[in-house]
């Protein structure tokens, strides 16, 4: 780390002393998308390659799981439980992390059991996870019953929240924000774009930016319409950011306006590809040889490309796309993506 980031890490002493499981191959690289920059004729485009974290073909959840599973091991748990959609990147990385650490893993996945397993679902099976298909309940609604069953059979289960997004998960992205500051000069950076879905990545990057006193804008592209139900997703990110600051004994706090969340690309809903997203996935693949996923990064990257094409971003600054991974799910979308 550079001197400034090291100073901040020392200041954030609680983060330094949290237990961690070593799961990722970090730091992940930052690359310049030179061909795409030329094609779009806008600002220089950088990409933070968290699709290369290493565990189970990579992804941003590995950073969260290092802190979450460090806590599970410290507490003596022998089983982890989490939930998600059938092509959940979080569940795939959780299953792999559990295999690496010698823990049993139960995944509660939405929908009915399919006739064949592909994409992330195939990998979940290969990693030895116990898979439960929960129909419309893809966000862990059925977890309490499973916890009771496992306890009754003598296990010590540890529940990982949807997307790994709690205070411990957010800590992984505070550290990621510090990591970025050691890799590039941020004075010329205007925006960081990323897929904002369960909130931990968003909250962690917000906190890191504040601690480092950086000026770029953190723009989360909202992915799931369902996150608008009950409490607004913006409020959920705010609550998580503030509770993480309290957890780490940090003085700062945030207001709802501090959470920059773009809801303008939800369109057809979660996991349903638009033509704009298909074109963005193909554009990056053909120009840079980099793969996006059809649910999260495809939507967020399409949003950034749209903003560049509409000349909404300053050409004299750089923009950065935080690639959160997910390419294995492309194989499950082969009939709709081409």
Number of C-alpha atoms within 10 A of each C-alpha: 13 11 9 13 20 14 12 14 19 12 13 17 13 13 19 13 8 14 16 21 19 17 21 22 14 14 16 18 14 18 13 16 18 13 14 18 16 13 10 15 13 23 20 20 23 20 17 21 21 26 24 21 23 16 21 21 18 23 24 27 29 31 30 31 29 21 24 28 27 18 18 23 17 11 11 11 17 18 20 23 25 24 31 22 26 29 25 25 32 25 31 31 27 32 28 26 25 22 16 13 15 11 20 18 25 25 27 26 26 21 15 12 14 10 6 7 14 19 20 27 24 17 21 28 16 13 19 15 24 14 17 17 18 22 13 12 17 21 18 21 12 14 20 10 9 15 18 12 13 13 11 10 8 9 15 16 23 21 19 22 18 22 25 27 26 22 23 26 28 29 31 26 24 28 20 22 21 23 19 19 18 16 15 12 9 17 11 13 22 19 20 20 23 26 27 25 21 21 27 30 33 28 30 28 23 25 26 24 18 14 19 15 9 13 14 17 17 20 21 22 27 27 26 21 16 11 16 14 8 7 9 12 23 22 16 18 27 23 18 20 30 20 17 24 22 14 14 18 13 17 8 12 16 15 11 12 10 14 22 17 19 18 16 10 19 17 13 11 14 17 16 14 18 19 10 16 26 19 15 23 22 18 18 19 13 13 15 14 10 16 21 28 24 28 25 26 28 27 29 30 25 23 22 24 19 15 13 20 13 10 14 11 17 15 14 12 16 21 27 24 23 22 27 26 24 29 23 25 22 20 14 18 19 10 8 12 17 8
